[in-house]
Structures are given as C-alpha cells and as structure tokens.
C-alpha cells in the first residue's frame, strides 16, 4: 500500500475513533464491546500511568512488599511497621491491589502476583527507587525537550557518560551499585542467547563493578575474564570478585574508553547496556576502537534494550527514549541501526540474536 493510500486509511480510521457517536455504539454493541473496553482501559492507563508509578514507588520506599513477603499482615500491623497512618496504609494497599502488587487474604494482606515477581528481581526495586531523579526531570517534559536533554538530576547522577571522571570510589558507588543490581536478568538473557564457551578470553567494556562478568563466570568456568572501566569502578569490581572468591579469574584494565585505547588480546568483547548511553559520534568511535582491538576472528557482542522492537516498543522507544534524554547522552537504537553502525565501523557481518525477553534486552553479534 502506498503512503498516500495508507494516509487516507488512517485518516478514515481516526475520524471514526474520535467520534463520540461511534464510541457510544462500540461500547453498547456486544461484538465491539470487548474491544471498546480494552481501548478505554489502555487510554486510561496512559492518563493515569504516573499514579501507578508513584504507587509502586511508595510500596518500595516504605518496604511494604518486603513486609508482606514474610506472611499475611492486617492493615493496622502493617501501618505500624511502615510508619504510615492506618488510613493512608489502607489507601496504599487498595491502590497496590489494583495493580496486583498485593492482594487480600481474609482480614489481611499478602503479596500479589506482580509484587512477588518484583521481589524476585532486586534490580527492579533498585530502579524504582532510582526513578525519583527521573520523575524530577520529567516534571516539565516540554522544557526537557526544548533544551535538548540533560541539565537535571539524572544528568548529574550519570555525569561519567559525558566523559567526566567521577573521581573516587565513594562518588562512583551509587551508580555502580545500581548497575550491578539490575544486571542479573540482562545477563541471563544474554548468556542464553549466545554460546560464550566458544571463546577463550572476554573483555567487558564499561561493565561497572562486574555484575555481568560474575554471571559469565558462573556459567562458563573456562573463560578468561577482563573488565575495562574507570579506575574507581575497576577497584569496586576487583573487590566484588575477591569477595566471591573469583579474584583469580578477573583482570581489570583501568581507563576510559572515551580517551584510552581498548585493550588487545581478547577474542570476544562485550558492551552490555553501554552503547545506548552515548551519542552517535562517541558510539561510532568506540565501535571503531573495538574493531581495531579485536583479532581477525574476534567478535563483538552488544546487549541492551533496543528501539523498534516488536512487542517491546514502550521500553525501547518510550522509557529509554525519555530516560536517555534526561541523562543528557545517547539514544535507543534499533537493531538495524546498530548493525549499520557496525558496518560503518568496519565489521564484516552483524546480526541480531533472539532473546526470550526482548523487553529486557536484545543482542547483536558482530564479526570483525
């Protein structure tokens, strides 16, 4: 269908959907009623989504979900534990129940299905707590768009992305902890998508304190592991591996991939949630540096949420679109855009690999 014909079709569809008369008919007719109700619910969710997010934020901030994980509690007992008046606690419980975070059990309350799943992934709760910065930056989304991103709380939090050295271990601790906590699910998806055991030596660039590499170590015991990150971050990675009894398996290269050469001698290099943090010029320079560092048969693996992913567009195009804008650096790219950048950087072949949960991450593999 031509663009002109498609435009005519969409205009006709939109006129009908915007018509109050058609909306009333669709809601009354037994054949169209389920569709009308689903569309009305979807539209309301768009309008009220920020309230849902704040309900989740309140559950995390008060520790409500952790309390209920210990067993059923009535409202009065829960109110005393989370230091919220009973009336406020009941309001929060009812809101959380509507989102399946909690549910009633007799005269008490227990975790709901969504609450139990959330507690099974500590990284989600860490991200929810971290979102206070994003909420502040999105208080005026139009102003954020007009200034071209950055300039707020999130940009300051992720100031390393712009090339500034964040300094000592204390200054890098918050974002290093956040990245490590949110890595396990991404690591599992990546390790399931690609056979790492075919390689001998792996270099993870920008891998923080080594959360991804720790997952690799558990899955592939024969692989030599190395990390390339800022000095203070590398120190945290070394301490993490030492605490896990894995110090002998990790080599730490300290430096900035924005200004220092990429270490050579690794037949697999990984970028896990790194490429989308950077603007095109910086991202392309990094890909070229990786291409130069790889041996002839070497490979690059990129794992991150990607734009234009069927079924996961809200994650790649909406959430990360705004998040990276507020951060002031980078943008979500589609798998096709990443493959095109890899070709420009000199890679001979690039292709996406399927993952079980593309809303969490997708994987692109590139041959030198």
C-alpha positions as CSV (number, residue, x, y, z in Angstrom):
1,X,0.0,0.0,0.0
2,X,1.3,3.4,-1.0
3,X,2.0,6.1,1.7
4,X,-0.8,8.2,0.2
5,X,-3.4,5.3,0.4
6,X,-2.2,4.5,3.9
7,X,-2.7,8.1,4.9
8,X,-6.3,8.1,3.6
9,X,-7.0,4.8,5.5
10,X,-5.5,6.1,8.8
11,X,-7.4,9.4,8.5
12,X,-10.7,7.5,8.0
13,X,-9.9,5.3,11.0
14,X,-9.0,8.2,13.2
15,X,-12.2,10.1,12.3
16,X,-14.3,7.1,13.4
17,X,-12.3,6.5,16.7
18,X,-12.6,10.2,17.6
19,X,-16.4,10.2,17.0
20,X,-18.4,10.2,20.3
21,X,-21.3,8.6,18.4
22,X,-19.1,5.7,17.3
23,X,-17.6,5.4,20.7
24,X,-21.1,5.0,22.3
25,X,-22.1,2.5,19.6
26,X,-18.9,0.4,20.1
27,X,-19.4,0.4,23.9
28,X,-23.0,-0.9,23.6
29,X,-22.6,-3.4,20.8
30,X,-21.9,-7.0,22.1
31,X,-19.5,-7.6,19.2
32,X,-17.3,-4.5,19.7
33,X,-17.8,-4.0,23.5
34,X,-14.7,-6.1,24.5
35,X,-12.5,-4.1,22.1
36,X,-14.0,-0.8,23.3
37,X,-13.4,-1.6,26.9
38,X,-9.8,-2.7,26.2
39,X,-9.1,0.5,24.3
40,X,-10.7,2.6,27.1
41,X,-8.6,0.8,29.7
42,X,-5.5,1.4,27.6
43,X,-6.3,5.1,27.2
44,X,-7.0,5.4,30.9
45,X,-3.7,3.7,31.7
46,X,-1.9,6.3,29.6
47,X,-3.6,9.1,31.5
48,X,-3.1,7.6,35.0
49,X,0.3,5.9,34.4
50,X,2.2,8.3,36.6
51,X,-0.1,7.4,39.5
52,X,0.7,3.8,39.0
53,X,4.4,4.5,39.1
54,X,4.0,6.5,42.3
55,X,2.0,3.7,43.9
56,X,4.9,1.3,43.1
57,X,7.4,3.9,44.4
58,X,5.5,4.2,47.7
59,X,5.5,0.4,48.0
60,X,9.2,0.2,47.5
61,X,10.1,3.3,49.7
62,X,8.0,2.1,52.7
63,X,9.2,-1.5,52.4
64,X,5.6,-2.7,52.2
65,X,6.3,-5.5,49.8
66,X,9.2,-6.8,51.9
67,X,6.9,-6.8,55.0
68,X,4.2,-8.8,53.2
69,X,6.7,-11.3,51.9
70,X,7.1,-12.5,55.5
71,X,3.5,-13.5,55.7
72,X,0.0,-12.1,55.9
73,X,-0.5,-8.8,57.9
74,X,-3.6,-6.8,58.7
75,X,-3.7,-3.2,57.9
76,X,-3.1,-2.0,61.5
77,X,0.0,-4.1,61.9
78,X,1.3,-3.1,58.6
79,X,0.7,0.6,59.3
80,X,2.8,0.4,62.4
81,X,5.6,-1.3,60.6
82,X,5.8,1.1,57.7
83,X,5.1,4.2,59.8
84,X,2.1,5.4,57.8
85,X,-1.3,6.1,59.4
86,X,-3.8,3.3,59.0
87,X,-6.0,5.3,56.7
88,X,-3.0,6.0,54.4
89,X,-1.9,2.4,54.6
90,X,-5.3,1.2,53.5
91,X,-5.4,3.6,50.6
92,X,-1.9,2.4,49.5
93,X,-2.9,-1.2,49.9
94,X,-6.1,-0.7,47.8
95,X,-4.1,1.1,45.0
96,X,-1.4,-1.6,45.1
97,X,-4.1,-4.4,44.9
98,X,-5.5,-2.8,41.8
99,X,-2.0,-3.2,40.2
100,X,-1.6,-6.8,41.5
101,X,1.2,-5.8,43.8
102,X,-0.7,-7.1,46.8
103,X,-4.0,-8.9,47.4
104,X,-6.4,-9.5,50.2
105,X,-6.4,-12.8,52.2
106,X,-9.2,-12.9,54.7
107,X,-8.8,-10.0,57.0
108,X,-5.2,-9.4,56.0
109,X,-3.0,-8.7,53.0
110,X,-0.3,-10.7,51.2
111,X,1.9,-10.2,48.1
112,X,0.2,-10.2,44.8
113,X,1.5,-11.8,41.6
114,X,3.2,-8.7,40.4
115,X,4.7,-7.9,43.9
116,X,6.1,-11.4,44.1
117,X,7.7,-11.2,40.7
118,X,9.1,-7.8,41.5
119,X,10.8,-9.1,44.7
120,X,12.3,-11.9,42.6
121,X,14.3,-9.3,40.7
122,X,16.1,-7.0,43.1
123,X,17.2,-4.8,40.2
124,X,13.6,-3.6,39.5
125,X,13.2,-2.3,43.1
126,X,16.6,-0.6,42.8
127,X,15.5,1.1,39.6
128,X,12.1,2.2,41.1
129,X,14.0,3.9,44.0
130,X,16.4,5.5,41.5
131,X,13.4,6.9,39.5
132,X,13.0,9.7,41.9
133,X,15.6,11.5,39.8
134,X,13.8,10.8,36.6
135,X,10.5,11.9,38.0
136,X,12.1,15.2,38.9
137,X,13.5,15.7,35.4
138,X,10.2,14.8,33.8
139,X,8.2,17.3,35.9
140,X,8.3,19.6,32.8
141,X,8.8,17.3,29.8
142,X,8.4,20.0,27.3
143,X,11.2,22.0,28.9
144,X,13.4,18.9,28.8
145,X,12.7,18.5,25.0
146,X,13.3,22.2,24.3
147,X,16.7,22.3,26.0
148,X,17.7,19.1,24.2
149,X,18.0,16.9,27.3
150,X,20.3,16.8,30.3
151,X,20.7,19.7,32.8
152,X,18.9,17.9,35.7
153,X,19.3,15.4,38.5
154,X,19.7,12.4,36.2
155,X,22.5,14.0,34.2
156,X,24.4,14.8,37.3
157,X,24.0,11.2,38.6
158,X,25.3,9.8,35.3
159,X,27.9,12.5,34.7
160,X,30.6,9.9,33.6
161,X,28.6,9.4,30.4
162,X,29.7,12.8,29.2
163,X,33.4,11.9,29.7
164,X,33.9,13.4,33.1
165,X,35.9,11.2,35.5
166,X,33.6,10.8,38.6
167,X,36.6,10.5,40.8
168,X,37.0,8.3,43.9
169,X,35.3,5.1,44.9
170,X,32.7,6.9,47.0
171,X,31.5,9.0,44.1
172,X,31.0,6.0,41.8
173,X,29.4,3.8,44.4
174,X,25.7,4.8,43.8
175,X,25.6,4.1,40.0
176,X,27.9,1.1,40.3
177,X,25.6,-0.5,42.8
178,X,22.5,0.3,40.7
179,X,24.1,-1.2,37.6
180,X,25.2,-4.3,39.5
181,X,21.7,-4.8,41.0
182,X,20.0,-4.5,37.6
183,X,22.4,-6.8,35.7
184,X,21.3,-10.4,36.5
185,X,18.2,-10.5,34.3
186,X,20.1,-8.9,31.4
187,X,23.0,-11.3,31.9
188,X,20.7,-14.3,31.9
189,X,19.1,-13.2,28.6
190,X,22.5,-12.6,27.0
191,X,24.0,-15.8,28.2
192,X,21.0,-17.8,26.9
193,X,21.2,-16.1,23.5
194,X,24.9,-16.7,22.7
195,X,27.4,-19.5,23.4
196,X,30.2,-17.8,25.3
197,X,32.1,-21.1,25.7
198,X,33.3,-20.9,22.1
199,X,35.7,-18.1,23.2
200,X,38.9,-18.1,25.3
201,X,39.2,-14.5,26.5
202,X,36.4,-12.0,27.2
203,X,36.7,-8.2,27.7
204,X,33.6,-6.4,29.1
205,X,33.8,-2.7,28.4
206,X,32.0,-0.3,30.7
207,X,30.9,-3.2,32.8
208,X,30.8,-1.4,36.2
209,X,31.7,-3.4,39.2
210,X,31.5,-6.7,37.2
211,X,27.9,-7.9,37.7
212,X,27.7,-9.2,34.1
213,X,31.1,-10.8,34.3
214,X,30.2,-12.5,37.6
215,X,27.2,-14.1,35.8
216,X,29.5,-15.2,33.0
217,X,32.0,-16.7,35.5
218,X,29.2,-18.9,36.9
219,X,28.0,-20.1,33.5
220,X,31.3,-20.5,31.7
221,X,34.1,-21.6,34.1
222,X,36.8,-21.9,31.3
223,X,36.6,-18.3,30.0
224,X,39.2,-15.8,31.0
225,X,37.5,-12.6,32.1
226,X,38.6,-8.9,32.0
227,X,37.0,-5.6,32.6
228,X,37.8,-2.2,31.1
229,X,36.3,0.7,33.1
230,X,37.2,3.9,35.1
231,X,39.8,3.3,37.8
232,X,37.4,3.8,40.8
233,X,34.9,1.5,39.2
234,X,37.5,-1.1,38.4
235,X,38.5,-1.1,42.1
236,X,34.9,-2.0,43.0
237,X,34.9,-4.8,40.5
238,X,38.1,-6.2,41.9
239,X,36.7,-6.1,45.4
240,X,33.4,-7.8,44.3
241,X,35.3,-10.7,42.6
242,X,37.6,-11.1,45.7
243,X,34.5,-11.3,48.0
244,X,33.1,-14.0,45.7
245,X,36.3,-16.0,45.7
246,X,36.8,-15.2,42.0
247,X,39.7,-12.7,42.1
248,X,42.0,-15.0,40.1
249,X,39.6,-15.0,37.2
250,X,39.4,-11.3,36.7
251,X,41.8,-8.9,35.0
252,X,41.0,-5.2,35.5
253,X,42.1,-2.6,32.9
254,X,41.6,0.8,34.3
255,X,40.9,3.7,32.0
256,X,38.2,5.5,29.9
257,X,37.1,4.0,26.6
258,X,36.4,7.6,25.6
259,X,40.0,8.5,25.6
260,X,42.2,5.4,26.3
261,X,43.0,2.6,23.8
262,X,40.9,-0.5,24.1
263,X,43.0,-3.4,25.4
264,X,44.0,-6.0,22.9
265,X,44.2,-9.8,23.1
266,X,40.5,-10.7,23.6
267,X,38.6,-12.8,21.1
268,X,35.2,-11.6,22.5
269,X,34.4,-8.0,23.6
270,X,31.0,-7.2,25.2
271,X,29.1,-3.9,25.5
272,X,26.2,-4.5,27.9
273,X,23.9,-1.6,28.2
274,X,26.7,0.8,27.2
275,X,26.2,1.7,23.5
276,X,22.8,3.4,24.0
277,X,24.3,5.7,26.7
278,X,26.3,7.6,24.1
279,X,25.6,9.9,21.2
280,X,26.3,8.6,17.7
281,X,29.8,10.1,17.2
282,X,31.0,8.7,20.5
283,X,29.3,5.3,19.9
284,X,30.9,5.1,16.4
285,X,34.3,6.0,17.7
286,X,34.0,3.3,20.4
287,X,33.0,0.7,17.8
288,X,35.9,1.6,15.6
289,X,38.3,1.3,18.6
290,X,36.8,-2.2,19.4
291,X,37.2,-3.3,15.8
292,X,40.9,-2.3,15.9
293,X,41.4,-4.1,19.1
294,X,39.9,-7.4,18.1
295,X,41.9,-10.2,16.4
296,X,40.8,-11.3,12.9
297,X,38.4,-13.9,14.1
298,X,37.2,-11.8,17.1
299,X,33.6,-10.9,17.8
300,X,31.7,-8.0,19.5
301,X,28.5,-8.7,21.4
302,X,26.1,-5.8,22.2
303,X,23.3,-6.3,24.6
304,X,20.8,-3.7,25.6
305,X,17.1,-2.7,25.2
306,X,16.6,-1.6,21.6
307,X,14.2,0.7,19.8
308,X,11.5,-0.6,17.4
309,X,11.4,-4.0,19.0
310,X,8.1,-5.6,18.1
311,X,6.0,-6.0,21.3
312,X,8.6,-4.0,23.4
313,X,8.2,-0.6,21.9
314,X,7.2,1.0,25.3
315,X,10.6,0.0,26.7
316,X,12.9,0.9,23.9
317,X,11.2,3.9,22.3
318,X,9.2,5.4,25.2
319,X,11.0,4.6,28.5
320,X,14.6,4.7,27.3
321,X,13.9,7.5,24.9
322,X,13.0,9.7,27.8
323,X,15.5,8.3,30.2
324,X,18.5,8.9,28.0
325,X,17.2,12.3,27.0
326,X,17.1,13.2,30.7
327,X,20.5,11.7,31.2
328,X,21.8,14.0,28.5
329,X,23.6,11.5,26.4
330,X,22.7,8.7,24.0
331,X,19.5,7.3,22.5
332,X,17.8,4.0,22.0
333,X,18.7,2.5,18.6
334,X,17.1,-0.3,16.7
335,X,18.9,-3.5,15.9
336,X,19.1,-2.3,12.2
337,X,20.7,1.0,13.2
338,X,23.2,-0.8,15.3
339,X,24.1,-3.2,12.5
340,X,24.5,-0.2,10.2
341,X,26.9,1.5,12.6
342,X,28.9,-1.7,13.0
343,X,29.3,-1.9,9.2
344,X,30.5,1.7,9.1
345,X,33.0,0.9,11.9
346,X,34.5,-1.9,9.7
347,X,32.8,-5.0,11.0
348,X,32.3,-7.7,8.3
349,X,29.0,-9.0,9.4
350,X,26.5,-8.1,12.1
351,X,23.2,-9.8,13.0
352,X,20.6,-9.7,15.9
353,X,20.1,-12.8,18.0
354,X,16.7,-13.7,19.6
355,X,16.3,-13.3,23.3
356,X,13.5,-14.8,25.4
357,X,12.5,-11.3,26.9
358,X,13.3,-8.6,24.3
359,X,11.7,-6.0,26.6
360,X,14.7,-6.6,28.9
361,X,17.4,-6.7,26.2
362,X,18.2,-7.7,22.7
363,X,21.6,-9.0,21.4
364,X,23.6,-8.1,18.3
365,X,26.7,-10.0,17.4
366,X,29.3,-8.7,15.0
367,X,32.3,-10.4,13.3
368,X,35.4,-8.4,13.0
